[in-house]
């Protein structure tokens, strides 16, 4: 049966007497990771969302597109599902954990689909007034479009990697629990930098380079990796695949960042 995260002990692993603390961390590290994703998302998006809704109600900006609301609901649901799954597994309620995991096979495809609809929707909502709106607003909005070209690179990277990593994690749910639980956490963390970049009080390298975004993501995921390294003295292949995929796509992101050829290509990809 399906599950999002199996946080039980690795297959064949026998806990020695006196290892109760380490055993507890083995179970609860995944709950901590899921909870940290939820917390960071709330800190990043709540103030931003309040501001966006307020501007829309005041008529300062166009109404927020419906797909944006769908995306927010689906992403929030996914993170809460992840947290529930880790809690169920950590407390030994594995039957309920597996039953609830069935929701992922509906929720994840819907989240991916809505995400890929959201990118061009947001892009066009700025591109159209930047080229056909009042002359006084065009210059400012054209600069915003250039920023959106770069943001699109991060959005596409997230969408592609999240989809691939979630697929790999779910596929391994029956045959390789150690890989499964780690890859699902790594996949779930991949979109969280979208919340981090909204924390204007954090030091950032944006808009010059997305380096700070990547460093914050690595810091966010590091507790699980460090514990694995200390506990098992090995590197699970989930980390190798995740880092390899992330670096491969990031080579394109960094080469295209603010490049003239990408700024010419991006509007075509968005259909404008």
N, C-alpha and C positions, 0 to 999 in steps of 0.2 A: 504494500500500500504506500501511497505517496506521503511525503513529509517535507517540510521546508528545511528544518534543521534537526539533525539528530545529535544532541549534545551528550549522549551517554558515553561510556568509556569506549575506547577504540577496541575493535575486534581482537580477541585473544589476549587482552591486557589484564593482568592480574595485579591488584593493588596489594602491597605489602602492609603488614600491621604497622601502625605508627605513621601512616601516610594520609591520615584523615584530612589534614589541611590541604595537602596537594590534591587529594581526591576531590575536595569541595571546589577548589579553584578550577580543576578540570571541567566540572559541570557548570560552574557559575561564570566562568570567563565569557561564555557565549551570551549569557543573559546581560552581562555588563556591556558587551559590544553592541547588542541590539538596543539596550537602553540609551547608550551614548549616541547612537544614530538618531533616536527619537528626540533626545534632549537638544542636540545640535540643530536639528531641523526646526524645532520649535523656536529656539533662540534666534535663528536666522530669518525664518519666514514670518513669524507673527508680527513684528514691527513693520516689515516690508508690506505685508498683506493689509494691515490696518491703514497704512499710508495710501496704498493703491486704491482700496475701496473708498477711502475718504475723498481722494481726488476725483474718482469717477462719480461719486454722489454729488460733489460740488460742481460738476461740469467742467473741471479743469482738464480732464482726459476723457477719451471715449469710454463707453461701458466696457467692462472686462469681458473678453470672449468666453462663451460657454465652455469651450474646450479647456480653458484654464482652470475652471472650477472642477471639471471632471478629473483633470490631472491631479489637482490638489487632493481630492477625495481618494483617488486610487493610490497615490503615493503614501498618503497617511494610513490608508487601510493596509497597504503592504508592510509598512514599518511596524504597525501594531500587530499584524499577523506574525511577523518575525519575532517580536518580543514575546507574544503568547506562546509560540512554538518553543522558544528557548526555555521559557519558564516551565512549560509542561514537561519537557524532556529532563530538565534539571531536577524536577521534583518527582521523577519516575513515572509520570502519567503518560506512558508511551503510546498506549492504545488511543487515547484522546488526541495525542500529538499527531499520530498518523492520520486519524480521521479528519482533523482540522486541516492538515496539510493538503487535502484534496482541493481546498479553495485556491491554492496557488496556481492550479492548472487553468483556472478561469481568470484570476486576478492579474497574473503576470502578463499574459498576452494582451489583455485589455490595457494595461499600463503602458506596454511598449507601443501599441497602436496609437493610443492617445498622445503619447509623447512625440511620436513622429508627425502627428497632425499639428501639434502645438507649435513646433518650430516654425514652419512656414506661415502659420496664422499670425504669430507675433511679428515675424519679419515683415509681412505685407502690411500689417497695421501701422508700421512706421514708414515703410518704403513709399506707400501711396501718397501720404501727405507730404513726404519729403520731396516728391517730384511734381505733385499736382495740387498741393495745398496752397495756402496764402503765401505770397512771396516773403513776407517778414519771418515766417517760421521755417522756410525751406532750408536756409543755411544751417541753422541749428540741427534740424532733423537729419540733414545729410551727414553730419558728423556722428549722429546717433546710429545711422545705418552702418557706417564704417565700424563702429564698435560692435554692432550686431553681427557683422561678418565674422569677427573674431569669436564672439560668444557662440555663434553657430558651430564653430569648430569644437568647442568644448561640449556643446549639446550633442553633436553627432558622435563624438568619442564616447560620451557617456551612454548614449542609446545603443551603440554597437556593442560595446564591451559588456554592459549590463545584460543584454540579450544573450550573448555568447556564454558568459560566466554562469548565469542562472541556468541555462540549458545544460551545461556541463555538470553543475551541482546537482540538479534534479535527476539527471541520467544516472548518477552514481549513488542514488539514495539506497539502493538495495545491495549493491555489490561492494561498495567502499565507503563505509560510514565516516571514516576519518577524513577522506577527501571531501565528501559531501558536505559535512557541517562547516568546514573551513571555507570551501568555495562559495557556499551560499552567503556566508558572512562577508567575504571579500566582494562578492557581486553586489550585495545590498549596500555596502559602503561606497561603491563607486559613484552613485548620484549625489551623495551627501555634500560634496563641495559646493553644489548650487546654493545650499544654505550658508556655507561658510563665507562665500564671497559677498553675501549680503550683510555681514558683520563689519560695518565700516570702521569700527574701532580697532580691528586687527591690522597689523602691518601687512602690506601687500605689494606685489610687484606689478599688479595690473594697473593700467592697461598695456604696459610695455611688454610684458611677458607673463604667461600663466604659471611661472615657476612656483610662486607662493601657493597657488591652488594645489599643485601636486605635492608640495611639501606638507601642507596641512592634511591632505588625505593620507599620506604615509604615516604621519604622526597619529592620526585617528585610528589607523589599523594596527599600529605597532604593539599595543598591549598583548593582543592575541599571538602575534608572531614571537615576541620576546618570551612569553610564557612557554610557548611550544619549544623554543630553542633551549630554554633552561630546563624544561621538564623532560624532553625526549632527546635533546642534543642532536636532533636531525631536522631537516627542512622538508616539510611535506610538499609533495609535488603540486599541490594547489597553489602555494605561494609562487612557485617557479612559473607555472602557467599564467597566473594572474599578472605577475611582473613582466613576463615576456610579452604578453598581449598588450599590456598597458604601454610598455616602451615602444612596441612596434607602431601602434596607432599614434603615440605621442610624437614620433619622428615626423609624421605628416603634419600634426598640429603645429609644431614649432616651426617647420619649414614654411607653412602657409600663413602663419601669424603676421598680419599687417602687410602681406605681400601683395603687390599690384595684381598679379595673375589670379590670386584668390579673390580679391575684391571685384575682379571682373567676372569670375566664375560664379560666385555665391548668388547673385541675383538670378542667374539662369537656373541654378538648382532649385531656387525657390519659386520659379515660374513667373518672374516679374521682368 
